[in-house]
Amino acid sequence: MGYGGPSGVDRVISMETFGGYLYFGTHTSFGGAQLWRTADGVTFDSLGVVNSNFPTLVSIKSTGTRLFMVVKDYSGEYQLY
């Protein structure tokens, strides 16, 4: 994972632990909010773009059995996943 470059990641917005991983959501300059995870803080896995029309993954929350995400678009509209 790197900031800028081909991933488009500008900054990490939210983080949450779930199932032995640290998950984090990003704001991107293009291509939509991304979800990433790491088990060791060294190797990072991109789990993909949540929604290409929503550049910011605002919040990640775990219920213990599920992981929920809220994304936001440029106009201020939110969606829950």
C-alpha atoms as one frame of an Amber mdcrd trajectory, in Angstrom:
protein
   0.000   0.000   0.000   1.259   3.448  -0.787  -0.137   6.937  -0.817  -0.791
   8.471  -4.206   0.576   6.373  -7.040  -1.523   3.755  -8.795  -3.702   2.982
  -5.752  -4.969   6.579  -5.601  -4.961   6.456  -1.783  -4.662   9.942  -0.287
  -5.214   9.057   3.371  -6.543   6.478   5.788  -9.863   7.621   7.270 -11.020
   4.777   9.516  -9.743   1.562  11.102 -11.285  -1.422  12.875 -10.106  -4.853
  14.031 -12.066  -7.916  12.955 -11.254 -11.614  12.710  -7.538 -11.204  13.456
  -7.008  -8.409  10.919  -6.777  -4.638  11.084  -9.090  -3.217   8.414  -8.824
   0.337   7.187 -10.759   2.515   4.806  -9.318   5.223   2.625 -10.077   8.438
   0.828  -8.895   8.282  -2.772  -8.255  10.962  -5.353  -9.817   8.738  -8.047
 -11.526   5.374  -8.378 -13.546   5.223  -5.147 -13.015   4.400  -1.488 -10.865
   1.353  -0.855 -10.879  -1.281   1.873  -7.520  -2.729   2.979  -6.432  -5.153
   5.693  -3.290  -6.408   7.396  -2.584  -9.209   9.849   0.981  -8.169  10.665
   1.358  -4.449   9.851   3.875  -5.297   7.115   1.851  -6.989   4.392  -1.286
  -5.197   3.200  -4.096  -6.707   1.150  -6.365  -4.574  -1.001  -9.897  -5.913
  -0.736 -11.052  -3.611  -3.491 -13.089  -0.524  -4.170 -16.270  -0.273  -2.112
 -18.118   1.952  -4.603 -16.389   3.828  -7.444 -18.712   6.848  -7.019 -17.886
   7.285  -3.326 -14.285   8.447  -2.658 -14.300   8.239   1.157 -14.786   5.239
   3.428 -15.988   7.233   6.443 -16.405   4.528   9.065 -15.808   0.828   9.668
 -17.503  -0.936  12.581 -17.492  -4.551  13.726 -20.345  -6.278  15.540 -18.080
  -9.226  16.281 -19.646 -11.322  13.528 -19.971  -8.727  10.743 -18.079  -5.758
   9.409 -20.019  -2.667   8.303 -18.784   0.286   6.243 -20.141   3.755   5.540
 -18.970   5.585   2.407 -19.554   9.199   1.354 -19.637  10.897  -2.042 -18.629
  14.459  -2.937 -22.193  15.800  -2.513 -22.445  14.435   1.037 -24.582  11.361
   0.281 -23.814   8.297   2.434 -24.260   4.570   1.826 -24.017   1.657   4.257
 -22.440  -1.680   3.308
